[in-house]
C-alpha cells in the first residue's frame, strides 16, 4: 500500500524555530532583562535622609522659606535658613 502525500503540506518534523517561537523567546528575554534592570536600579539608589543630600542629588528645591526639597514623596526642609 502506498501513501500519498501532498507536495505543499507542512513538514511533520520541522527543524529550527518558527517565527512565533522566536518572537515569544525574545519577549521572555526582554521581560527578564527589564525586571533585572529595574531591580538593579532600585538597589543602586542612594537613600536620601536630609535636605543637603536631596539638593546634592539634583532634586527640585521649592522657593519657599525655609527652602524645601522633595524626592520620592518625602520633603526635606533646609534647617540652615
C-alpha positions as CSV (number, residue, x, y, z in Angstrom):
1,X,0.0,0.0,0.0
2,X,1.4,3.4,-1.0
3,X,0.7,6.6,0.9
4,X,0.0,9.7,-1.0
5,X,1.4,13.0,0.4
6,X,0.7,16.4,-0.8
7,X,3.7,18.4,-2.0
8,X,2.6,21.6,-0.3
9,X,1.8,20.1,3.1
10,X,3.8,21.3,6.1
11,X,6.7,19.0,7.2
12,X,5.8,16.7,10.0
13,X,9.3,17.0,11.6
14,X,10.1,20.7,11.3
15,X,13.6,21.7,12.4
16,X,14.6,25.0,13.9
17,X,12.4,27.7,15.4
18,X,9.2,29.1,13.9
19,X,8.7,32.8,13.8
20,X,6.2,32.6,16.7
21,X,8.6,30.7,18.9
22,X,11.4,33.2,18.1
23,X,9.1,36.2,19.0
24,X,8.0,34.5,22.2
25,X,11.6,33.8,23.2
26,X,12.6,37.4,22.6
27,X,9.6,38.7,24.6
28,X,10.5,36.5,27.6
29,X,14.2,37.5,27.4
30,X,13.2,41.2,27.2
31,X,10.9,40.8,30.2
32,X,13.6,39.1,32.2
33,X,16.1,41.8,31.2
34,X,13.6,44.6,32.1
35,X,12.9,43.1,35.6
36,X,16.7,42.7,36.2
37,X,17.4,46.3,35.2
38,X,14.6,47.6,37.4
39,X,15.9,45.6,40.4
40,X,19.4,46.8,39.8
41,X,18.2,50.5,39.6
42,X,16.3,50.1,42.8
43,X,19.3,48.7,44.7
44,X,21.7,51.3,43.3
45,X,19.6,54.3,44.5
46,X,21.1,56.0,47.5
47,X,19.0,56.7,50.5
48,X,18.4,60.5,50.9
49,X,17.9,61.4,54.6
50,X,18.3,65.3,54.7
51,X,17.9,68.5,52.7
52,X,21.6,68.7,51.7
53,X,21.6,65.1,50.3
54,X,18.3,65.9,48.5
55,X,19.7,69.1,46.9
56,X,23.0,67.4,46.0
57,X,21.2,64.7,44.2
58,X,19.7,67.3,41.8
59,X,16.1,67.1,43.1
60,X,13.9,70.2,42.8
61,X,14.2,72.8,45.5
62,X,11.0,74.7,46.3
63,X,11.3,78.5,46.5
64,X,9.8,78.9,50.0
65,X,11.1,79.9,53.4
66,X,12.7,77.8,54.5
67,X,13.7,76.0,51.3
68,X,12.3,72.5,50.8
69,X,13.5,69.7,48.7
70,X,11.2,66.9,47.6
71,X,12.1,63.3,46.5
72,X,10.1,60.0,46.4
73,X,7.2,61.6,48.2
74,X,9.4,62.9,51.1
75,X,10.0,66.6,51.7
76,X,13.2,67.8,53.5
77,X,13.5,71.3,55.0
78,X,16.6,73.4,54.9
79,X,17.4,73.9,58.6
80,X,20.1,76.4,57.9
81,X,17.7,79.2,56.9
